Amino acid sequence: MNTLANIVAFLLALVLSISIHEFAHALVAELQGDPTARYMGRLTLNPTAHFDPLGAIMILVSAFSGFGFGWGKPVPVNPRNLRSGPRVGMGIVAAAGPLSNVLLAVLFAIPFRLNLHLPGLLGSLFHTVIWVNIGLAIFNLIPLFPLDGYSVLRGILATIRAAWAYRWTDILDNLQAQGPILLFLFIAVDQFLPFNVLDLPRLFLYRLIMGF
């Protein structure tokens, strides 16, 4: 059973990670030439600006279940304002979220890489932040709408001038409306498998960051 300290650490890690994630989207959109997020007050690290009611409920549920799931309010972006073009630009903006989580995990792993001693609760919090950020990065790179991986993959395909790339772009576009349903099915089915599908890349990235 989760202790109160573990639950609090998990909640703090998720709130921090999601705030950084959404801020990264807003910042890169701004750098790409779209001020929409700034006008909407989203170019901030303030967690309340990125608060999504349903996502917050999922954060609370996951804190007690250990599943590690939740999200913030999507950052508004006008693709037509992006310097790299709508598809490539949106791919870059989308990639900023998972990348920010990886960078945050790397930052919090520095004390462990340097073999510095962290007191019990502080060490547990740092470790939780690392694990949560790796999980968010991997999960958000699933190429299903509305996750970041969908826009990242479309952005990559937009840079490839080949018939197969166009075909895959059409497939992704046609599946966009079914994306949330497919994502829900993926999560539901994954719970009944003898292993978590995302565990392998999550463990690989964790060991890479921690230097194991």
C-alpha positions as CSV (number, residue, x, y, z in Angstrom):
1,M,0.0,0.0,0.0
2,N,1.3,3.5,-0.9
3,T,2.4,5.6,2.1
4,L,1.3,9.2,2.4
5,A,4.9,10.4,1.7
6,N,5.0,8.4,-1.6
7,I,1.6,9.7,-2.7
8,V,2.6,13.3,-2.0
9,A,5.9,12.8,-3.8
10,F,4.0,11.3,-6.8
11,L,1.6,14.2,-6.9
12,L,4.3,16.8,-6.7
13,A,6.3,15.1,-9.4
14,L,3.3,14.9,-11.7
15,V,2.3,18.5,-11.2
16,L,5.9,19.7,-11.8
17,S,6.4,17.5,-14.8
18,I,3.1,18.4,-16.5
19,S,3.7,22.1,-15.9
20,I,7.2,21.9,-17.4
21,H,5.8,19.8,-20.3
22,E,3.0,22.4,-21.2
23,F,5.4,25.3,-20.7
24,A,7.8,23.7,-23.2
25,H,5.1,23.5,-25.8
26,A,4.2,27.2,-25.2
27,L,7.9,28.3,-25.3
28,V,8.8,26.5,-28.5
29,A,5.6,27.7,-30.2
30,E,6.6,31.3,-29.2
31,L,10.1,30.7,-30.6
32,Q,8.5,29.3,-33.8
33,G,6.6,32.6,-34.3
34,D,3.2,31.8,-32.8
35,P,2.3,34.1,-29.8
36,T,-1.1,32.4,-29.2
37,A,0.0,30.6,-26.0
38,R,1.5,33.8,-24.6
39,Y,-1.7,35.8,-25.3
40,M,-3.6,33.0,-23.5
41,G,-1.4,33.2,-20.5
42,R,0.2,29.8,-21.0
43,L,3.8,30.9,-21.4
44,T,4.3,30.3,-17.7
45,L,5.4,27.6,-15.2
46,N,2.4,28.4,-13.0
47,P,0.6,25.0,-12.6
48,T,-2.8,26.7,-12.3
49,A,-2.4,28.0,-15.9
50,H,-2.1,24.5,-17.2
51,F,-4.9,23.0,-15.0
52,D,-7.3,20.6,-16.7
53,P,-10.1,19.3,-14.5
54,L,-10.3,15.8,-15.9
55,G,-6.5,15.5,-16.1
56,A,-6.3,16.6,-12.5
57,I,-8.8,13.9,-11.5
58,M,-6.7,11.3,-13.3
59,I,-3.6,12.5,-11.5
60,L,-5.4,12.0,-8.1
61,V,-6.6,8.5,-9.2
62,S,-3.1,7.5,-10.4
63,A,-1.5,8.7,-7.2
64,F,-3.5,6.0,-5.4
65,S,-3.4,3.3,-8.1
66,G,0.3,3.8,-9.1
67,F,-0.6,3.9,-12.7
68,G,1.0,7.3,-13.4
69,F,-1.5,9.0,-15.7
70,G,-2.7,12.5,-16.0
71,W,-2.5,15.6,-18.3
72,G,-2.6,19.3,-18.4
73,K,-4.8,21.7,-20.5
74,P,-3.6,21.5,-24.1
75,V,-1.5,24.6,-25.2
76,P,-3.3,26.6,-28.0
77,V,-1.1,26.8,-31.1
78,N,-1.9,28.3,-34.5
79,P,-0.1,26.1,-37.0
80,R,-0.2,28.8,-39.7
81,N,2.0,31.1,-37.6
82,L,4.8,28.6,-37.2
83,R,8.0,29.4,-39.2
84,S,8.7,25.8,-40.0
85,G,5.3,25.3,-41.6
86,P,2.1,23.8,-40.1
87,R,3.1,20.1,-40.1
88,V,6.8,20.4,-39.3
89,G,6.2,23.3,-37.0
90,M,3.6,21.4,-35.0
91,G,5.9,18.4,-34.9
92,I,8.7,20.6,-33.3
93,V,6.2,22.1,-30.8
94,A,4.9,18.7,-29.9
95,A,8.4,17.2,-29.5
96,A,9.2,19.9,-27.0
97,G,6.9,18.4,-24.4
98,P,8.4,14.9,-24.1
99,L,11.9,16.3,-24.6
100,S,11.4,18.7,-21.6
101,N,10.4,15.7,-19.5
102,V,13.6,13.8,-20.5
103,L,15.7,16.9,-19.7
104,L,14.0,17.3,-16.3
105,A,14.7,13.6,-15.6
106,V,18.4,14.1,-16.5
107,L,18.6,17.2,-14.3
108,F,17.2,15.3,-11.2
109,A,19.5,12.4,-12.0
110,I,22.7,14.5,-11.6
111,P,23.0,13.9,-7.8
112,F,22.7,10.1,-8.4
113,R,25.3,10.2,-11.2
114,L,27.6,12.1,-8.9
115,N,27.0,9.6,-6.1
116,L,25.8,12.4,-3.8
117,H,23.8,11.4,-0.7
118,L,20.3,12.6,-0.6
119,P,18.3,12.2,2.7
120,G,15.5,9.7,2.6
121,L,12.5,11.8,1.6
122,L,14.5,14.1,-0.7
123,G,16.1,11.1,-2.4
124,S,12.7,9.5,-2.8
125,L,11.2,12.7,-4.3
126,F,14.1,13.0,-6.8
127,H,13.7,9.4,-7.8
128,T,10.0,9.8,-8.2
129,V,10.5,12.9,-10.4
130,I,12.9,10.9,-12.6
131,W,10.6,8.0,-13.0
132,V,7.4,10.1,-13.6
133,N,9.1,12.2,-16.3
134,I,10.5,9.2,-18.1
135,G,7.0,7.7,-18.1
136,L,5.4,10.9,-19.3
137,A,7.9,11.2,-22.1
138,I,7.5,7.6,-23.3
139,F,3.7,7.7,-23.0
140,N,3.3,11.0,-24.9
141,L,5.4,9.7,-27.8
142,I,2.8,7.1,-28.7
143,P,1.8,8.2,-32.2
144,L,-1.9,8.4,-31.5
145,F,-4.0,11.6,-31.4
146,P,-4.2,13.6,-29.2
147,L,-0.7,12.6,-27.8
148,D,2.4,14.5,-28.9
149,G,3.7,11.4,-30.8
150,Y,1.0,11.9,-33.4
151,S,2.2,15.4,-34.3
152,V,5.8,14.4,-34.0
153,L,5.4,11.6,-36.5
154,R,3.4,13.8,-38.9
155,G,6.1,16.4,-38.7
156,I,8.8,13.8,-39.5
157,L,6.8,12.4,-42.4
158,A,6.3,15.9,-43.8
159,T,10.1,16.2,-44.3
160,I,10.3,13.0,-46.4
161,R,9.5,13.3,-50.1
162,A,8.4,9.8,-50.8
163,A,5.2,8.0,-51.7
164,W,5.2,5.9,-48.6
165,A,5.5,8.9,-46.4
166,Y,2.5,10.5,-48.0
167,R,0.5,7.3,-47.6
168,W,1.4,7.1,-43.9
169,T,0.4,10.7,-43.4
170,D,-3.0,10.0,-45.0
171,I,-3.4,7.0,-42.7
172,L,-2.6,9.1,-39.6
173,D,-5.0,11.8,-40.8
174,N,-7.8,9.3,-41.3
175,L,-7.2,7.8,-37.9
176,Q,-7.2,11.1,-36.1
177,A,-10.9,11.0,-35.1
178,Q,-10.5,7.5,-33.7
179,G,-7.3,8.4,-31.9
180,P,-8.8,8.9,-28.4
181,I,-10.7,5.6,-28.7
182,L,-7.6,3.7,-29.9
183,L,-5.6,5.2,-27.1
184,F,-8.2,4.1,-24.5
185,L,-8.2,0.6,-25.9
186,F,-4.4,0.5,-25.8
187,I,-4.4,1.5,-22.2
188,A,-7.2,-0.9,-21.3
189,V,-5.6,-3.9,-23.1
190,D,-2.2,-3.1,-21.7
191,Q,-3.6,-3.6,-18.2
192,F,-4.4,-7.2,-18.9
193,L,-1.1,-8.1,-20.5
194,P,1.5,-10.0,-18.4
195,F,3.9,-7.1,-19.0
196,N,3.5,-3.4,-19.7
197,V,4.2,-2.6,-23.4
198,L,6.0,0.7,-22.4
199,D,8.1,-0.9,-19.7
200,L,11.0,-1.8,-22.0
201,P,11.6,1.6,-23.4
202,R,10.9,3.2,-20.0
203,L,13.4,0.9,-18.3
204,F,16.0,1.5,-21.1
205,L,15.7,5.3,-20.8
206,Y,15.8,5.1,-17.0
207,R,19.0,3.0,-17.0
208,L,20.6,5.3,-19.6
209,I,19.8,8.5,-17.5
210,M,20.8,6.9,-14.2
211,G,24.0,5.4,-15.7
212,F,23.3,1.8,-14.7
